Structure formats: structure tokens, C-alpha cells
Amino acid sequence: MKQVFAVLSAQVDTPRRFGETAVDLGFLKPEEVVALLKLQRERTPSVVDLLSASGVESKKVLSAELQTHLRSKQQNFAETMAG
């Protein structure tokens, strides 16, 4: 637990991510950070799953809305890059 607080304290003055800071301080190896991030992605439910489980809306509607949002963001990015 001391290591976690050491990393958090070190992050106060830097924009570096938790894993990067933990590696800098010698608490983790880069490959351990990669493995932990993979595990986090596998275990973390999606926003769609969380909202549908909360009864906000059906999974089908939420998925469609998310896809519309992502397409819009991609289109805006493409337009920005085109000039």
C-alpha cells in the first residue's frame, strides 16, 4: 500500500500515468504494467453494460447511440485532419 501512495504522491507534479510512474520508481517492470492493463481491460465492464444493468436504457439502444457518437467523432477528426 505504501508503494501505491508513493506513486500517487509522485504523480502530483507530473502528467505521467500511474504505470509509468510506478516503473520510474522501480515498483513495476514495463511488462508488468502491460499485463495489468490487459487484465483491467478484461475485467472492466463497458459503459453500455453498466448503463443497461442500471436500467437507464436497453443495451441495444445504448450500443446504437455509442456507435453514432463514435462515428461522429471519427468524422470530426477526419475533417480536422483534412484542413
Backbone hydrogen bonds in HBPLUS format (Angstrom, degrees):
<---DONOR---> <-ACCEPTOR-->    atom                        ^
c    i                          cat <-CA-CA->   ^        H-A-AA   ^      H-
h    n   atom  resd res      DA  || num        DHA   H-A  angle D-A-AA Bond
n    s   type  num  typ     dist DA aas  dist angle  dist       angle   num
A0005-PHE N   A0001-MET O   3.19 MM   4  6.56 164.1  2.22 154.3 157.0     1
A0006-ALA N   A0002-LYS O   2.89 MM   4  6.09 144.3  2.02 143.1 153.9     2
A0007-VAL N   A0003-GLN O   2.94 MM   4  6.19 155.2  2.00 148.9 154.4     3
A0008-LEU N   A0004-VAL O   2.93 MM   4  6.23 166.5  1.95 153.4 157.2     4
A0009-SER N   A0005-PHE O   2.88 MM   4  5.95 155.9  1.93 141.8 148.5     5
A0010-ALA N   A0006-ALA O   3.00 MM   4  6.16 153.3  2.07 141.7 148.9     6
A0011-GLN N   A0007-VAL O   2.98 MM   4  6.20 137.0  2.17 146.1 158.1     7
A0012-VAL N   A0009-SER O   3.32 MM   3  5.55 155.1  2.39 103.8 110.8     8
A0014-THR N   A0011-GLN O   3.19 MM   3  5.13 171.7  2.19 109.9 111.9     9
A0021-THR N   A0017-ARG O   2.96 MM   4  6.20 161.1  2.00 156.4 161.9    10
A0022-ALA N   A0018-PHE O   2.86 MM   4  6.11 155.8  1.92 152.9 160.5    11
A0023-VAL N   A0019-GLY O   2.98 MM   4  6.20 150.5  2.07 145.4 152.8    12
A0024-ASP N   A0020-GLU O   2.94 MM   4  6.21 161.1  1.97 147.2 152.7    13
A0025-LEU N   A0021-THR O   2.94 MM   4  6.17 148.4  2.04 147.1 155.2    14
A0027-PHE N   A0022-ALA O   2.86 MM   5  5.20 144.4  1.98 165.9 161.5    15
A0028-LEU N   A0022-ALA O   3.40 MM   6  5.63 149.0  2.50 112.5 112.6    16
A0026-GLY N   A0023-VAL O   2.95 MM   3  4.99 152.3  2.02 103.4 112.4    17
A0032-GLU N   A0029-LYS O   2.89 MM   3  5.19 131.4  2.13 107.7 121.7    18
A0033-VAL N   A0029-LYS O   3.15 MM   4  6.58 150.7  2.24 154.3 163.0    19
A0034-VAL N   A0030-PRO O   3.07 MM   4  6.41 160.0  2.11 151.6 156.6    20
A0035-ALA N   A0031-GLU O   3.07 MM   4  6.23 159.6  2.11 139.3 144.5    21
A0036-LEU N   A0032-GLU O   2.88 MM   4  6.08 156.8  1.94 147.6 154.1    22
A0037-LEU N   A0033-VAL O   2.87 MM   4  6.07 158.0  1.92 153.6 159.3    23
A0038-LYS N   A0034-VAL O   3.01 MM   4  6.21 153.9  2.08 147.2 154.3    24
A0039-LEU N   A0035-ALA O   3.03 MM   4  6.24 159.2  2.07 145.5 151.0    25
A0040-GLN N   A0036-LEU O   2.89 MM   4  6.11 154.0  1.96 145.2 152.7    26
A0041-ARG N   A0037-LEU O   2.96 MM   4  6.21 159.3  2.00 148.3 152.8    27
A0042-GLU N   A0038-LYS O   3.03 MM   4  6.29 154.5  2.10 148.0 155.0    28
A0043-ARG N   A0039-LEU O   3.04 MM   4  6.21 145.2  2.16 147.3 156.1    29
A0044-THR N   A0040-GLN O   2.97 MM   4  5.91 137.2  2.16 149.9 159.1    30
A0050-LEU N   A0046-SER O   2.98 MM   4  6.30 160.7  2.01 152.1 157.2    31
A0051-LEU N   A0047-VAL O   2.89 MM   4  6.06 169.9  1.90 157.8 160.2    32
A0052-SER N   A0048-VAL O   2.94 MM   4  6.00 162.5  1.97 149.7 155.2    33
A0053-ALA N   A0049-ASP O   2.97 MM   4  5.99 154.4  2.04 142.3 149.6    34
A0054-SER N   A0050-LEU O   3.06 MM   4  6.22 134.5  2.28 136.6 148.5    35
A0054-SER N   A0051-LEU O   3.18 MM   3  5.02 127.6  2.47  90.0 103.8    36
A0056-VAL N   A0051-LEU O   3.08 MM   5  5.46 152.9  2.15 163.8 157.6    37
A0055-GLY N   A0052-SER O   3.08 MM   3  5.08 154.6  2.15  99.9 107.8    38
A0062-LEU N   A0058-SER O   3.00 MM   4  6.23 171.5  2.01 157.8 160.5    39
A0063-SER N   A0059-LYS O   2.88 MM   4  5.94 159.6  1.93 147.4 153.2    40
A0064-ALA N   A0060-LYS O   3.09 MM   4  6.28 157.7  2.14 144.1 150.0    41
A0065-GLU N   A0061-VAL O   2.96 MM   4  6.22 161.0  2.00 153.3 158.4    42
A0066-LEU N   A0062-LEU O   2.90 MM   4  6.09 158.3  1.95 150.3 156.4    43
A0067-GLN N   A0063-SER O   2.98 MM   4  6.19 159.7  2.02 148.7 153.8    44
A0068-THR N   A0064-ALA O   3.01 MM   4  6.26 157.2  2.07 148.5 154.5    45
A0069-HIS N   A0065-GLU O   2.96 MM   4  6.19 159.8  2.00 148.8 154.3    46
A0070-LEU N   A0066-LEU O   2.88 MM   4  6.13 163.4  1.91 154.5 158.8    47
A0071-ARG N   A0067-GLN O   2.94 MM   4  6.10 159.4  1.98 149.0 154.5    48
A0072-SER N   A0068-THR O   3.06 MM   4  6.23 155.9  2.12 146.2 152.6    49
A0073-LYS N   A0069-HIS O   2.99 MM   4  6.29 156.7  2.04 150.4 156.6    50
A0074-GLN N   A0070-LEU O   2.94 MM   4  6.17 157.7  1.99 148.7 154.7    51
A0075-GLN N   A0071-ARG O   2.91 MM   4  6.10 156.0  1.97 147.3 154.0    52
A0076-ASN N   A0072-SER O   2.91 MM   4  6.14 161.2  1.95 150.1 155.1    53
A0077-PHE N   A0073-LYS O   2.94 MM   4  6.11 155.9  2.00 146.1 152.8    54
A0078-ALA N   A0074-GLN O   2.91 MM   4  6.12 160.0  1.95 147.5 153.1    55
A0079-GLU N   A0075-GLN O   2.92 MM   4  6.16 158.4  1.97 150.8 156.5    56
A0080-THR N   A0076-ASN O   2.93 MM   4  6.11 153.1  2.00 144.4 152.0    57
A0081-MET N   A0077-PHE O   2.90 MM   4  6.15 157.9  1.95 152.1 157.9    58
A0082-ALA N   A0078-ALA O   2.99 MM   4  6.13 140.7  2.14 141.4 151.9    59
A0083-GLY N   A0080-THR O   3.29 MM   3  5.43 145.4  2.41  97.9 107.5    60
